[in-house]
Amino acid sequence: MKKTRATIRTYRHGLGDCHLITLRGKGKAAYRILIDCGVILGTPDAKAVMTRVMDDVVKESKGKVDLLVATHEHWDHVSGFGQAAESFARLQVDKVWMAWTEDPDDEGARELAQSKGQALKLLQGAALHLQGFGDVQQTPLFLSLAEFFGAAGRVTTKSALEAVRAKALPGEPRYCRPEDPPVELAKYGARIYVLGPPRDVALLKRLNPKANTDEGYDHALGLFNADIKPLLEQGEADNQAPFAAMDGLAIADARKHGFFAQTYFDGPEWRRIDADWMLAADSLALALDNMTNNTSLVLAIELGGEDVLLFAADAQVGNWMSWPACHWEVGGKTVTGEDLMRRTTFYKVGHHGSHNATLKERGLELMDSLQTAVIPVDQEMAKTKKWGAMPLAPLVSALQKKTASKGFVVRTDRDLPPGANEAGIVSTPEYVEISV
């Protein structure tokens, strides 16, 4: 019987990420890694949900993890560190890793933080302005996407990250960069490589794989500043939003007006223009969301110099495009990012299986050794957020094709596929666990 080298426990707590990896050494030696712990804003009774998850982490790890990883500043990846604060306080942590983009002493990271802060301030201004219209029936996309940076009580993404940072020993956390040498865990026959985020800020802002596209974060910010910001400032100066007050009517008041109730609100929703003038805000929110995803800390855990476990967090186009060029000198040989991808046997699917978080060319197409793909997702919750196809059906099909003769595609919101249980994949109401 083949010895288990590692187990990956992925929690089934909703639309969010939390993974407990246990590397097995000789005897009962175990090295435990916790990657993220969060769930989407709006999850019912989220504090209790995340407390149950953290309680299980504490129990399974016997109260200690060797490495705690916070991949990026999004609610569905870090909220649990604040929501389950009491349980998290009982977890002893040896080392803390974050991406270089969280390093307060890094000039590039500071510039990114300043840019993100500017965008959030603009979007908050747009949200406050929209409230002046009263009841807007359909929540604009930019308000929904802003939830990734939202707050629940006193917990914010920043405070959750600070709770992680506070676990670090003096002189830490380690802010990881792709050029860093891999970390050797010889006792466990493992090696950890950092694939992303890339150091090239232009790649972090890259949202489209097409070489000549002008669609990116800077483009979206420029559109907002050109189309929306002047109207918001004009509205502050003389109450124009974007029409003069005498020409405007609050949505809530219009609903009570017989003419509008009959001719406007009873008509097809697609014909309404309540907040269509704010479409540039949607573009900016989407670009900010994608850029933050692109700052994801991406780890490749190599087992025995062969199989690779790939944890891509929510990395999107620009992050993925940088991996093949990564290279390290190990034992007199050159290891490349492309090589690690070709040897990937386990893939934590990026961003809940969304359309732009698994690159096809020089991405999934390279994963010829793929055996198991796990998608942390809650499709019903994604639908309530109006985030479209999550997971994307063609991506799921492509993953199934890649793993067809060797393994399985596992979704946390579905029962295990036929044969997975017999192959040793464990599923409980709380988690799925894969042994490799």
C-alpha positions in Angstrom: 0.0 0.0 0.0 1.4 3.4 -1.0 2.3 5.6 1.9 0.3 8.8 2.3 2.7 11.8 1.9 0.1 14.5 2.5 -3.5 15.2 3.1 -5.5 18.3 2.0 -8.6 19.1 4.0 -10.8 21.7 2.2 -13.7 23.0 4.2 -17.2 23.0 2.9 -18.4 26.2 4.8 -19.8 28.1 1.8 -18.4 30.5 -0.8 -14.9 30.9 0.6 -11.5 29.3 1.0 -9.9 27.4 4.0 -7.4 24.6 3.5 -5.5 22.6 6.1 -2.6 20.7 4.5 -0.7 18.0 6.5 2.7 16.8 5.3 3.6 13.4 6.6 7.2 12.6 7.8 8.7 9.5 9.4 6.7 8.0 12.2 4.0 10.3 13.3 5.8 13.5 12.3 3.5 16.1 10.7 3.9 19.5 9.2 0.7 21.5 9.0 -0.1 24.4 6.8 -3.3 26.5 7.0 -4.1 28.5 3.9 -6.7 31.2 4.3 -9.9 31.0 6.3 -12.9 33.1 5.1 -16.4 33.1 3.7 -18.3 35.6 1.5 -20.1 38.5 3.2 -23.8 37.7 3.5 -23.3 34.1 4.6 -26.0 33.3 7.2 -24.6 33.2 10.7 -21.1 33.6 9.4 -19.5 34.0 12.8 -20.8 30.6 13.9 -19.9 29.0 10.6 -16.3 30.2 10.7 -16.0 29.4 14.4 -16.9 25.7 13.6 -14.2 25.7 10.9 -11.5 27.2 13.1 -12.5 24.8 15.9 -11.9 21.9 13.6 -8.6 23.3 12.5 -7.5 23.6 16.1 -8.7 20.1 16.9 -7.1 18.4 13.8 -3.8 20.3 14.2 -3.7 19.7 17.9 -3.6 23.4 18.5 -0.6 24.2 16.3 0.2 24.9 12.6 3.7 25.2 11.4 2.8 27.7 8.6 -0.1 30.1 8.3 -0.7 31.6 4.9 -3.0 34.6 4.1 -3.1 34.8 0.3 -4.7 38.2 -0.3 -7.0 40.9 1.0 -10.4 39.5 0.2 -13.2 38.8 2.6 -13.9 35.3 1.4 -10.3 34.3 2.2 -9.5 36.1 5.5 -12.8 36.9 7.3 -12.6 33.9 9.6 -9.4 35.2 11.3 -11.6 37.9 12.7 -15.0 36.3 12.9 -13.6 33.3 14.8 -11.2 35.4 16.9 -11.7 33.4 20.1 -10.9 30.0 18.3 -8.1 31.6 16.3 -6.5 32.8 19.6 -6.2 29.2 20.6 -4.2 28.3 17.5 -0.4 28.4 17.9 1.4 29.5 14.8 5.1 28.9 14.0 5.5 31.0 10.8 3.3 33.4 8.9 3.6 34.0 5.1 2.0 36.8 3.1 2.6 38.1 -0.4 5.1 40.8 -1.0 2.2 43.1 -1.9 1.4 43.2 1.9 4.9 44.3 2.8 4.7 47.9 4.3 8.4 48.4 3.6 8.1 47.5 -0.2 7.8 50.6 -2.4 5.8 48.7 -5.0 3.4 47.4 -2.3 2.9 50.9 -1.0 2.0 52.2 -4.4 -0.5 49.4 -4.9 -2.0 50.1 -1.5 -2.4 53.8 -2.3 -4.0 53.0 -5.7 -6.4 50.5 -4.1 -7.3 53.0 -1.4 -8.0 55.7 -4.0 -10.3 53.3 -6.0 -12.2 52.2 -2.8 -12.7 55.9 -1.8 -14.1 56.7 -5.3 -16.4 53.6 -5.1 -17.6 54.5 -1.6 -18.4 58.0 -2.9 -20.4 56.5 -5.7 -22.3 54.3 -3.3 -23.2 57.2 -1.0 -24.4 59.1 -4.1 -26.5 56.2 -5.2 -28.3 56.2 -1.8 -29.6 59.6 -2.7 -31.9 58.1 -5.3 -33.7 56.0 -2.7 -34.6 52.4 -3.4 -32.7 51.1 -6.4 -34.3 47.7 -7.0 -31.3 45.9 -8.6 -28.0 46.2 -6.7 -25.4 47.5 -9.0 -22.4 45.3 -9.6 -20.0 47.7 -8.0 -21.8 47.5 -4.7 -21.8 43.7 -4.8 -18.1 43.5 -5.6 -17.2 46.1 -2.9 -18.3 43.4 -0.4 -15.0 41.7 -0.9 -13.5 44.6 1.1 -16.6 45.0 3.2 -17.1 45.0 7.0 -19.2 42.9 9.3 -19.4 44.7 12.7 -15.8 45.6 13.7 -14.2 43.1 11.3 -12.7 44.3 8.0 -10.3 42.7 5.6 -7.6 44.8 7.0 -8.3 43.9 10.6 -8.4 40.2 9.6 -5.0 40.5 8.0 -3.7 42.3 11.0 -4.9 39.4 13.2 -2.8 37.1 11.0 0.2 39.4 11.1 0.0 39.5 14.9 0.6 35.7 15.0 4.0 36.2 13.5 7.2 36.0 15.5 9.4 39.2 15.9 11.0 40.0 12.5 8.2 38.3 10.6 5.9 37.6 8.7 7.8 36.5 5.6 6.6 38.5 2.6 7.0 36.0 -0.2 8.5 36.8 -3.7 8.8 34.5 -6.7 12.5 35.0 -6.8 12.9 33.6 -3.3 14.6 30.2 -3.1 12.2 27.3 -2.3 11.8 26.3 1.3 13.2 22.9 2.0 11.3 20.6 4.4 13.6 17.6 4.1 12.1 15.9 7.1 8.8 15.6 5.2 10.3 15.1 1.7 8.7 18.4 0.6 9.7 21.7 -0.9 7.6 24.9 -1.2 8.0 27.2 -4.2 6.4 30.7 -4.5 5.0 31.2 -8.0 3.2 34.5 -7.5 2.3 37.3 -7.3 4.7 38.6 -9.9 6.9 41.6 -9.1 5.8 43.3 -12.3 3.0 45.7 -11.3 1.8 45.8 -14.9 1.1 42.1 -14.7 -0.9 42.6 -11.5 -3.1 45.0 -13.4 -3.4 42.7 -16.4 -6.9 41.4 -16.6 -7.0 40.0 -20.2 -4.7 37.5 -21.8 -4.8 39.2 -25.2 -1.5 41.0 -25.8 -2.9 44.3 -27.3 -5.9 44.8 -25.1 -6.3 48.1 -23.2 -8.7 46.6 -20.7 -7.0 46.8 -17.3 -7.1 48.5 -13.9 -5.6 51.8 -15.1 -8.0 51.9 -18.0 -11.0 51.4 -15.7 -9.7 54.0 -13.2 -9.3 56.4 -16.1 -12.9 55.8 -17.3 -14.3 56.4 -13.8 -12.3 59.6 -13.3 -13.5 60.8 -16.7 -17.2 59.7 -16.6 -18.3 59.5 -13.0 -16.0 61.6 -10.8 -17.0 64.9 -12.4 -20.7 64.1 -12.0 -20.2 63.2 -8.3 -18.2 66.4 -7.7 -20.8 68.4 -9.7 -23.6 66.8 -7.6 -21.8 67.9 -4.4 -21.5 71.4 -5.6 -24.9 72.1 -7.0 -27.0 69.0 -6.4 -26.8 67.6 -9.9 -26.9 63.8 -10.0 -26.4 64.0 -13.0 -29.5 66.0 -13.7 -30.7 69.2 -12.0 -32.8 68.7 -8.9 -35.9 70.1 -10.6 -35.5 67.3 -13.3 -35.0 64.5 -10.9 -37.2 62.3 -8.7 -36.1 59.9 -6.0 -36.7 56.2 -6.9 -38.7 55.7 -3.7 -41.0 58.6 -4.5 -41.4 57.6 -8.2 -42.7 54.1 -7.1 -45.6 55.8 -5.4 -46.4 58.0 -8.4 -49.2 56.4 -10.5 -47.7 57.3 -13.9 -44.3 55.9 -13.1 -45.6 52.9 -11.3 -47.6 51.9 -14.4 -45.3 53.0 -17.2 -41.9 52.4 -15.8 -41.7 50.0 -12.8 -44.2 47.5 -14.3 -42.2 47.3 -17.5 -39.3 44.9 -18.3 -36.4 45.4 -15.9 -33.9 45.6 -18.8 -35.5 48.9 -20.0 -34.8 50.7 -16.7 -31.9 53.2 -16.4 -32.0 53.9 -12.6 -28.2 53.9 -12.3 -26.9 53.0 -15.7 -24.9 56.3 -15.8 -22.7 54.6 -13.2 -21.5 51.8 -15.4 -18.0 53.1 -15.1 -18.2 52.4 -11.4 -18.9 48.7 -12.2 -15.9 48.6 -14.5 -13.6 50.1 -11.8 -15.0 47.7 -9.1 -14.4 44.7 -11.3 -10.9 45.8 -12.2 -10.1 46.5 -8.5 -11.5 43.1 -7.6 -9.4 41.4 -10.3 -6.3 43.3 -9.4 -6.6 42.3 -5.8 -7.1 38.7 -6.9 -3.9 39.0 -8.9 -2.0 39.8 -5.8 -2.7 36.3 -4.5 0.2 34.4 -3.0 0.5 31.2 -5.1 2.3 28.2 -3.6 3.5 25.0 -5.3 4.3 22.2 -2.8 6.5 19.6 -4.3 6.5 16.1 -2.8 9.5 13.8 -3.1 10.9 15.9 -5.9 8.0 14.7 -8.1 4.3 15.5 -7.6 3.2 19.1 -7.0 0.2 20.4 -5.1 -0.8 23.8 -6.6 -2.7 26.3 -4.5 -3.6 29.2 -6.8 -5.8 31.2 -4.4 -7.7 33.6 -6.6 -4.8 34.4 -9.1 -6.0 35.7 -12.4 -4.5 36.4 -15.8 -1.5 38.5 -15.0 -0.5 36.3 -12.1 -0.8 33.1 -14.1 1.1 34.6 -17.1 4.2 35.1 -14.9 4.6 31.5 -13.7 6.3 29.8 -16.6 9.2 32.3 -16.5 9.9 31.5 -12.8 13.0 29.5 -12.2 15.2 28.3 -9.4 18.4 26.4 -9.0 17.9 23.3 -6.9 20.5 20.5 -6.4 22.4 21.6 -9.5 19.3 21.6 -11.7 17.0 24.4 -12.9 13.4 24.0 -11.9 10.9 26.2 -13.8 7.4 27.3 -13.1 6.3 25.5 -16.3 8.0 22.3 -14.9 6.0 22.6 -11.7 2.8 23.0 -13.6 3.5 19.9 -15.7 4.0 17.9 -12.5 0.9 19.2 -10.7 -1.2 16.3 -9.5 -3.5 18.3 -7.2 -5.0 21.7 -8.1 -7.0 23.9 -5.8 -9.0 25.6 -8.5 -8.7 29.4 -8.5 -11.5 31.8 -7.5 -14.2 29.2 -7.1 -14.0 28.1 -10.7 -14.6 31.5 -12.2 -14.0 32.2 -15.9 -10.8 34.2 -15.6 -9.0 32.4 -12.7 -7.6 29.4 -14.5 -5.6 30.2 -17.6 -6.1 27.8 -20.4 -3.0 28.2 -22.6 0.2 27.8 -20.6 -2.1 27.0 -17.6 -4.5 24.1 -17.4 -3.2 22.8 -20.8 0.2 22.2 -19.1 -1.2 20.1 -16.3 -0.7 16.7 -17.9 -0.3 15.0 -14.5 -3.4 16.4 -12.9 -5.3 13.8 -10.8 -7.5 15.8 -8.5 -9.0 19.3 -8.8 -10.9 20.7 -5.8 -13.3 23.6 -6.4 -14.3 25.5 -3.2 -17.7 26.9 -4.3 -21.3 27.5 -3.3 -23.1 28.0 -6.6 -26.4 29.0 -5.0 -24.7 31.8 -3.0 -22.9 32.9 -6.2 -26.3 33.2 -7.9 -27.7 35.3 -5.2 -24.7 37.7 -5.7 -25.4 37.7 -9.4 -21.9 36.7 -10.2 -22.8 34.6 -13.2 -21.5 31.1 -13.9 -19.5 30.1 -10.8 -18.2 27.5 -11.4 -17.9 28.0 -15.2 -19.3 24.9 -16.9 -16.7 24.7 -19.7 -13.9 24.9 -17.0 -15.4 22.1 -15.0 -15.6 20.1 -18.2 -12.0 20.8 -19.0 -10.9 19.8 -15.5 -12.9 16.6 -15.8 -11.3 15.8 -19.2 -7.8 16.4 -17.6 -8.5 14.1 -14.6 -10.8 11.6 -16.4 -8.4 8.6 -16.4 -6.5 9.5 -13.2 -8.8 11.0 -10.7 -11.7 13.4 -9.9 -13.0 16.9 -9.9 -14.5 17.6 -6.4 -16.9 20.5 -5.7 -17.4 21.4 -2.1 -21.1 22.2 -2.8 -21.8 18.8 -4.3 -21.6 15.1 -3.3 -18.4 13.3 -4.3 -18.3 12.1 -7.9 -18.8 8.3 -8.4 -15.8 6.3 -7.3 -14.1 9.1 -5.3 -15.0 7.6 -1.9 -13.7 4.2 -2.9 -10.5 5.9 -4.1 -10.0 7.2 -0.5 -11.4 10.8 -0.8 -13.2 11.5 2.5 -16.3 13.7 2.6 -18.2 15.0 5.7 -20.7 17.8 6.0 -17.7 20.0 7.2 -14.9 19.2 4.7 -13.5 17.0 1.9 -10.1 15.5 2.4 -7.8 14.2 -0.2 -4.8 12.0 0.5 -1.8 11.9 -1.9 
